[in-house]
């Protein structure tokens, strides 16, 4: 039954919310899958098998992506992007049933959201300042401090006691306003968007069919979404405000505008509906809009259900990159040691190697000997900068990174990639659909061999 708070006689007719509650399983009393045991094992694998190598070879200085405990345990994140006044905040209010409650997000025809608003679960309604969120290392938002105080003033957290938020976190973003320069925002808007895009499990890009304006800022945003196509869903909101024929024209125009920006073989899924609590406009395709809405809710539910699989696959991908980085630094160091003689000038010798690694087969040897995909290899130029800050002499060879009690760093990360993480994935997949565990998604069939060490 719909919650009492959304029924009010003076209001326009409200839609029934039962499909929302059924699809998102909001009324089920069964406890959510207990994933705390899996998360603990994931954290243990990360801290014991991946982090030592990450620290030892300063991977964070190459990629600027340190994984905090907050990020390992965080809930799936759903990001709302798009031009101003397309209904992003209204859509969040609708999904959570917040309209006409003290919790509702402010909405209106003019640009209303100037902050990045994180809507998360909490025992009671509470607003959290961005500065406080960034200072709390238990949350996954502490890395946002690097964008400066101006940005933290534009970051706000809202805790709401809602069942859906026990399983997912929503992020509402300031609307894209064309013809406005980034500098006017007072913080690096695109960089902040990129930070959220990199961590989002689902990205809703929302449009209003009555004012389709694809300009430079939106083009920039789609460039940032490259590589994340499988997470993107495009929403043509407020669809009941147009007649059918006009709606079809707008749908075509939207794809025409976006085609050069997306350019993938499989276009993102587009949902056409009106995501707010009021009844659909008469003489519009109610059945179609309702079906579209249920499809979108199923999509959202799928992301929540697959939360652990995605998290394990993400940590495994990270481990693969850390391992490749360590092998490369080790190879640079080995080459340097081989070239050094008693009379050599160390700096000149190393400059030679960094300027032209291909002459010393550094990247080729890693590809040949360690079963590394060439698509995972970092950029050669990145290592010029990396070694500019981190002198080669400050690193140890991989063969010296072993201890009697702890074993070898390299062997431990390889064991995590080939056995521990796929096993962890297997343990949670037992009661689920078998296709979730397909190795196409997780790459669990790939076995890194280290033929590097002499037998």
Secondary structure, DSSP 8 states (H G I E B T S, - for coil): ---GGG--TTS--B---HHHHHHTT-S--S-----HHHHHHHHHHIIIIIHHHHHHTTHHHHH-----HHHHH--EEEEEEEBTTSSHHHHHHHHHT-TTSTT-----SS----SEEEEEE-SS-EEEEHHHHHH-TTSTTGGGGGG-HHHHTTEEEEEE--TGGGTEEEEE---B-TT--GGGGSS-HHHHHHHHHHH-SEEEEEEETTS----HHHHHHHHHTTT-GGGEEEEEESGGGS-HHHHHHHHHHHHHHHHHHH--SS--EEEES--SSB---TTS-HHHHHHHHHHHHHHHHHHHHTHHHHHHHHHHHHHHHHHHHHHHHHHHHHHHHHH--TT--HHHHHHHHHHTGGGGTHHHHHHHHTT--GGG---HHHHHHHHHHS-GGG---GGG-EETTTEEHHHHHHHIIIIIHHHHHHHHHTTS-GGGG-HHHH-TT-------S--
